[in-house]
Amino acid sequence: MGNDTCAMSVMEENVMVITNGYVFRDNSEFEDCNVFVSDGKISKIAAGDTTSNEEVLDASDCFVIPGLIDLHFHGAVGEDVCDGTIEGFKKIAEYELKNGITSICPAMMTLPEEELIDDIKTGKEFRDGVGKDHGRYAELLGFNMEGPFISPVKKGAQNEKFIKKADAAMAERFIEAGDGLVKIIGLAPEESPNYAEYIESVKDKVIVSLAHTNSDYETAMNAIEHGASHIVHLYNAMTGLTHRAPGVVGAAFDSKKVTSEIICDGIHIAPAAVRIAFDEIGADKMVLISDSMRATGLEDGIYTLGGLDVEKKGSLCTLKGTDTIAGSATNLFDCMINCHTKMNIPLGTAIGSATFNPAKVLGVSDRLGSISEGKQADMLILDKNFGLKHVIKNGILVY
């Protein structure tokens, strides 16, 4: 990242002011104003001159936006959170922070219960230990568990031999292992006759998402009425919308209740389908995700996802020897820019879907996801061509 447009003066960790930038505000509009940071938080947002006592980050001709939050991805730079190593978490969190994703909620694959619990515990160890170094690592907010309560018909790149029926006791074990880290657990309701009872029993402890499901419209709507509130990677690994069988996509459009993840890597979903989803579901309920796998940030080749071989060719990742898409090789920052520049979603809408909306889903919008007084100072500075210039995490100028 160069400094040709956004010049930086001498900077201290605890006190700074970002001047002359176009600041993204809560109303999804940009304002010409200065952002004052003190002790890791945004202390003031105001127009006008600064004083000689303040350390200045000049953001002339630049956009100032909140740090991004990816609530569904698997890994990067050769690592996957399901490898279950602290070193892997460190490499992933370092890569994400360098690319403007200041907070993360990685996704777990469909694996044996014991492995998932061990991986969750490793995440907790990272969060409570070296992960606190937010000058180096993105902040671990939680986990998004795609499996194991999914459909073998819509398994995608998930390993079918580890798929289970919905099990509230197992979900409780995941929640307990995470000590607050397990935020979302996926469900294919049609696979479990007791799905309504299951949802009722866990919905106050974790977000229930519809994930990798072959459900019809009626079953999906019933699951939503019982408390399922989130859709995993809309359009992908689910029943689509047709005029006689609206499917899960139709339920997402029709319910007006659920939040929906969407992958804007330019491969998973056609631009028109992205625009339709934003129009039908509402910009305030759309959440950009990357669904990135370990091949992200690396050259083409063969990698693994959930124990299965995946071939990366450019930005396309498929299960080896098939045309089944297996995650993405694009980080959330690039997905956000794609969403605006290639899919014609308004810039403010694309930014909000990668910042405030995921913060709201994860229950952290009181401190993250927007540039507001009193909130954590997680911000990015982008040049006029949307290139990433600087990353600020907890008031620290990281890059």
ROGUMAR-923867 format. One line per 8 residues: number of its first residue (from 1); for each residue x, y, z of C-alpha. Coordinates in steps of 0.001 Angstrom, whole numbers, plus 524288, in hexadecimal, padded with zeros to 5 digits. Last residue first. Layout:
<atoms>
NUM) X Y Z | ...
</atoms>
This chain:
<atoms>
399) 7FD77 7FF48 81E2B | 7FA05 7FC9A 82C6D | 7F6F1 80A77 830A6 | 7F1E4 8074D 83E32 | 7E4EF 80D29 84291 | 7DF3D 7FFC9 84592 | 7E2BC 7FBAE 837A6 | 7E657 8058C 82D15
391) 7E968 8009C 81F67 | 7EF1C 809A9 81516 | 7EFAA 80B21 80655 | 7E61B 80127 800D3 | 7E32B 8044A 7F297 | 7D54A 808F4 7F02A | 7D8F9 8114A 7E447 | 7D782 81DC3 7EC5D
383) 7E0E0 8184F 7F679 | 7DBF3 8102E 801BB | 7DE33 81273 81046 | 7D959 807C9 8193D | 7D3FE 808DF 826F9 | 7D2DF 801AD 833EA | 7D272 80C0E 83E99 | 7C955 8053F 84814
375) 7BCD2 80CDC 849EA | 7BAD5 81879 852E9 | 7B7EB 82227 84817 | 7B3A2 81B58 83BBB | 7BA85 81581 8300A | 7B318 808E5 82DFE | 7B45A 7FA2D 82F38 | 7B908 7F856 83D16
367) 7B5D0 7FC64 84B0D | 7A6FE 7FBC4 84CBB | 7A632 7F442 83FE6 | 7ABCA 7E843 846BE | 7A00F 7DF1D 8466A | 7A546 7D62D 83BCF | 79A5D 7D98D 83247 | 79BE4 7E816 8353A
359) 7AA8F 7E7D1 832FB | 7A81D 7E07B 8264C | 79EF7 7EB76 821F9 | 7A7B4 7F6A4 8268B | 7B3EE 7F2E1 81F10 | 7B390 7EAEC 8127E | 7A564 7EDB6 80EFC | 7A714 7FBF4 812F8
351) 7B257 7FD58 8095B | 7AA91 7F792 7FE12 | 79EE7 80040 8011D | 7A761 80C71 801CA | 7ADB6 80927 7F4C8 | 7A0D1 806FB 7EDD1 | 79F9C 7F90C 7E85A | 7A379 7F921 7DA12
343) 7A7F3 7EAFF 7D977 | 7B5A1 7ED2C 7D421 | 7BA08 7F9B7 7DAED | 7B1D7 7F93A 7E73D | 7B128 7EADD 7EAA6 | 7BEAD 7E8D2 7E500 | 7C417 7F2B4 7EEE2 | 7BD78 7EB63 7F9F8
335) 7C234 7DE3D 7F4EA | 7D015 7E39F 7F423 | 7CF83 7E7B1 80263 | 7C950 7DAC4 8061B | 7D46F 7D266 800F7 | 7D3B6 7CAE5 7F421 | 7D7E5 7BCB9 7F238 | 7CA3F 7B75B 7F3DE
327) 7C38C 7AB93 7F9AE | 7C261 79EAA 7F2B4 | 7BB05 7A040 7E5DD | 7B6F4 792FD 7E090 | 7BC01 79178 7D28B | 7C274 7848C 7D5A0 | 7CFE3 77E0C 7D4EC | 7D501 784DC 7E105
319) 7CA48 78BEF 7E855 | 7CA1E 79987 7E26F | 7D0A6 7A695 7E56A | 7CFEE 7B19D 7DB68 | 7D73B 7BE6E 7DDC3 | 7E2BB 7BA5C 7D54F | 7E24C 7ABAC 7D447 | 7E1AD 7A574 7E1BC
311) 7DF15 796DB 7E2D0 | 7D905 79181 7EF31 | 7DC06 7846A 7F595 | 7D2EE 78089 800AC | 7D69C 77FED 80F19 | 7CD9E 78B20 812D0 | 7D3F8 7937F 8085F | 7E0ED 78F5F 8027E
303) 7EA2A 7957A 7F88F | 7EE5B 7924C 7EAAB | 7F4B9 79D19 7E2AD | 7F3FE 7AB40 7DE65 | 7FC18 7B508 7E60C | 7F8ED 7B9BA 7F3CC | 7F17C 7C506 7FA14 | 7E543 7BCE0 7FBBA
295) 7E882 7AE68 7FA4A | 7E4A4 7AC07 80879 | 7D654 7AEA7 805BE | 7CE91 7BB31 8041F | 7BFF6 7BB3A 806B7 | 7C148 7C9ED 803E6 | 7B54A 7CF44 80AB3 | 7AC8F 7DB05 80819
287) 7A0EA 7DBDE 81123 | 793A5 7E067 80C20 | 7892A 7E3DC 815FB | 78A06 7F2CD 815CD | 78AC6 7F2EE 806EC | 77D75 7EC8E 805E8 | 7797E 7DE8D 8030E | 77334 7E0D4 7F5D3
279) 77B91 7EC05 7F09C | 78874 7E6E0 7F5E3 | 7853D 7D954 7F0BD | 78189 7DE89 7E34E | 78E6D 7E5F1 7E26B | 79645 7D9CA 7E5B0 | 78E88 7D1B7 7DBE5 | 79185 7DBCF 7D159
271) 7A00E 7DB20 7D49A | 7A07A 7CC4C 7D2AF | 7A3F8 7C49E 7DED8 | 7AF1D 7BBB2 7E312 | 7B965 7C09C 7D9A0 | 7BA02 7CF71 7DAA4 | 7BF4B 7CECE 7E887 | 7B2D6 7D4AF 7EDF7
263) 7AEE1 7CA0E 7F78B | 7A207 7CCDB 7FE7A | 79DC0 7CAC2 80C84 | 78F79 7CCF4 80F8D | 7888C 7D2F3 81B2E | 77AF4 7CDC9 81DBF | 76E41 7D4BB 820B9 | 76816 7D9A1 8140E
255) 76317 7CBA8 8123C | 760BB 7CC38 8039B | 76E61 7CDE9 7FDFA | 774B1 7C42B 80742 | 76951 7BACC 80526 | 76AED 7BC02 7F66D | 77965 7B8C6 7F79C | 775EA 7AD20 80026
247) 76CDB 7A7A2 7F5CF | 76331 7AF60 7ED85 | 75DC6 7A30B 7E70B | 75354 7A676 7DD14 | 75957 7B2D0 7D738 | 7674D 7AEA2 7D9DE | 7706B 7B333 7E4A1 | 77C5C 7AB37 7E829
239) 77E1D 7A01E 7F1C1 | 78AAD 7A158 7F982 | 79966 79F5F 7F85C | 79BEC 7AD13 7F2FB | 790C7 7B69D 7F094 | 79341 7BDDF 7FD6E | 7A00E 7BAAB 8042F | 79A5B 7B655 81163
231) 78CF8 7BBF8 81495 | 789F0 7C193 82204 | 77E8F 7C27C 82B7A | 779C9 7B4D7 82EC2 | 7700E 7B78B 8399E | 763E2 7AF23 83890 | 75E1A 7B7A2 82DC5 | 76ADD 7B64C 82641
223) 76A29 7A77E 8271D | 75C29 7A81A 8223E | 7605B 7B086 816D0 | 76B0B 7A6CC 81344 | 76193 79B66 8142D | 757AC 7A23C 80B71 | 761BA 7A681 8014B | 767AA 7990C 7FF80
215) 773E8 7950C 806A9 | 77FC0 78FA0 7FF86 | 788D9 79631 80945 | 79731 7999F 809E3 | 79447 7A3BE 81466 | 78849 7A9FC 81A87 | 78DCB 7B157 82618 | 78AC1 7B04D 83492
207) 7914F 7BB2A 83C4A | 795B3 7B636 84998 | 790F2 7B5F4 8579C | 782FE 7BAE0 8564D | 780D7 7B2BE 849FC | 7853D 7A5F6 85059 | 778FD 79F20 8556D | 76F45 7A54F 84C04
199) 777AF 7A17F 8406C | 77870 7935C 844EA | 769D3 79293 8472E | 76755 7979F 83971 | 7719E 78E6C 833AC | 76BF6 7821E 839E1 | 76A19 77AFE 82CE7 | 7786B 77DE9 82990
191) 77D5B 77DC6 81B7B | 77343 7879E 8168E | 7787C 791BF 8201B | 7861C 792C5 81A08 | 78C88 79A09 82543 | 7985B 7A2BD 82767 | 79DA3 7A74A 8347F | 7A135 7B59C 836A6
183) 7A823 7BCAB 841E4 | 7B10D 7B28F 8480E | 7BB4A 7BB0F 84EC9 | 7B467 7BD68 85BC8 | 7BC15 7B37F 863BD | 7BEB1 7AB77 85787 | 7BE7C 79E0E 85DB4 | 7B143 7A0DA 86409
175) 7AB14 7A4D8 85727 | 7B025 798CA 8501C | 7AB5F 79011 85B20 | 79E1F 796C1 85ACB | 79D3C 79411 84C2E | 79FE3 785C8 84F02 | 794CD 78587 858F0 | 78BBA 78C5C 84F6B
167) 78E0C 78231 844D3 | 789C5 784E2 836E6 | 78CB4 778BF 82EED | 79B06 77692 82BCE | 7A435 777E1 82012 | 7B1E2 77241 8224D | 7B1D7 768A0 816E6 | 7AD1C 77332 80D9F
159) 7B985 77B6D 80E02 | 7B5F4 7896F 80A64 | 7BA11 78EB6 7FD12 | 7AC0C 79007 7F854 | 7A389 788D3 80227 | 796C6 78C0B 7FB5A | 79160 77E3A 7FA29 | 798D3 779BA 80649
151) 790FC 783D6 80DF8 | 79664 78B14 819D0 | 79778 789C8 82898 | 7A674 788A8 828FA | 7A8BF 792FB 824CE | 7A9F5 7A115 82081 | 7AE95 7A549 82DF7 | 7B119 7B3FB 82E23
143) 7BB44 7B699 8388D | 7BE15 7C245 84140 | 7C333 7D014 84259 | 7D199 7CD94 83FAC | 7D7FF 7DAFA 83E4B | 7E10C 7DC6F 832A7 | 7EF3A 7DAAD 83674 | 7FB6F 7E326 83716
135) 7F83F 7EFBF 83E34 | 7ECCA 7E86F 843A5 | 7F58B 7E069 84C84 | 7EA65 7DA0D 85404 | 7EB7D 7CE6C 84AF7 | 7F7E5 7CA70 8521E | 7EFE6 7C56E 85D87 | 7E156 7C5A3 8607B
127) 7DD1F 7C588 85243 | 7E76B 7BB77 84E79 | 7E3C0 7B25A 8599A | 7D567 7B3EC 8561B | 7D885 7B085 847FF | 7DFC4 7A472 84C91 | 7D3BD 7A0BC 8546C | 7CB45 7A210 8484A
119) 7D4A9 7996F 840A5 | 7D46D 78F0A 84B60 | 7C58C 78F75 84B92 | 7C4FC 78DF6 83CD9 | 7CE6E 7829A 83D2B | 7C69E 77B8C 84799 | 7B9D9 77DA0 84053 | 7BF1C 7775A 833F2
111) 7BFD8 780F1 82876 | 7B671 78940 82091 | 7BE16 795ED 81EAB | 7BF7A 7A140 8283A | 7BDFB 7AF51 823C7 | 7C673 7BA9A 82854 | 7C120 7C668 82FCA | 7CAF7 7D137 82D3D
103) 7CDB4 7DF51 830E1 | 7D6FF 7E932 82A96 | 7D551 7E496 81C9A | 7DD41 7EF15 815C2 | 7E677 7E66F 80E04 | 7F1AB 7E6EE 817B5 | 7E7FF 7E346 82260 | 7E395 7D72E 81AEB
95) 7F179 7D28D 8186C | 7F52C 7D3F5 826C9 | 7E8E3 7CCDD 82B31 | 7EBAC 7C187 821EC | 7F9F6 7C05C 825C0 | 7F6F2 7C103 83442 | 7EBBC 7B753 83376 | 7F4AA 7ADD6 82C72
87) 7FF4C 7AF5C 836AD | 7F53D 7ACD2 84147 | 7F1C4 7A007 83ACA | 7E478 799B7 83883 | 7E5BF 79630 82A3E | 7D750 799CC 82A08 | 7DB25 7A82F 82A05 | 7E167 7A5F0 81CBA
79) 7EF22 7A9F0 818A4 | 7F63D 7AAD4 80BA2 | 7F5CB 7B9A4 80A8B | 7E732 7BA3F 80D8F | 7DC77 7B41E 815BA | 7CE7E 7AFE0 81729 | 7C5D8 7BBB7 814D4 | 7B8B9 7C029 819F1
71) 7B6DD 7CB66 8237D | 7C062 7D4A5 81CE2 | 7C079 7E1EE 823A8 | 7C668 7EDAF 81CAF | 7CC82 7F945 823A2 | 7C40F 80569 822B1 | 7C5FD 80EE5 8175B | 7CE6A 81ACC 81479
63) 7CEA7 81DF7 805EC | 7DA48 82569 80097 | 7DC7A 83212 7F92A | 7E3EA 83779 804F4 | 7E551 82D5B 80FAC | 7F001 83436 81790 | 7F331 82C91 823D0 | 7F659 836D7 82E0D
55) 7FC24 836A5 83BAB | 7F538 8412D 84384 | 7FB7C 84BC7 84BA4 | 7FBCB 855D6 84095 | 7ED05 85691 840DB | 7E3A8 85162 836B6 | 7DBB3 85972 82D3A | 7CD50 857E6 82A66
47) 7C349 84D22 82956 | 7C04B 843C6 83453 | 7C035 8359F 83887 | 7C4B8 83382 84679 | 7CA45 82933 84FAB | 7CAF8 81D7D 846A0 | 7D106 81320 84F2E | 7DE4C 80CCD 850CD
39) 7E32E 815B1 85B81 | 7DFC0 82210 853E8 | 7DBAD 8238B 845C9 | 7D685 82FDA 83F3D | 7CFEF 82EAC 831FF | 7CFB9 83AD1 8296A | 7C4DA 83E7C 82031 | 7C072 83EBF 81205
31) 7B4A5 835C0 812A6 | 7B16F 8292E 80B5F | 7A3D8 82350 80BE9 | 79F80 81620 81128 | 7977E 81D18 81BA6 | 7A0C9 817D7 825FE | 7AC39 81F35 82015 | 7B6C3 81C3C 81608
23) 7C122 826E2 81715 | 7C63B 82DBD 80AF8 | 7D3AB 83160 8100A | 7D9DC 83E83 81343 | 7DF6B 83A71 8206D | 7E132 82E1B 8285F | 7E4C6 8322D 8361D | 7EDA3 82A68 83EEB
15) 7F013 826E6 84D18 | 7F2D5 81995 85318 | 7FCF7 81335 84A56 | 804C6 81F1A 84651 | 806B3 82389 83868 | 81086 82C93 831DF | 80A39 8318F 82555 | 8036B 82914 81B6F
7) 80074 82C91 80D4F | 7F4A5 82698 806BB | 7F6D0 827A1 7F81A | 804B0 822A8 7F5DD | 80509 81A26 8020C | 805DC 80CE1 7FBBB | 80000 80000 80000
</atoms>
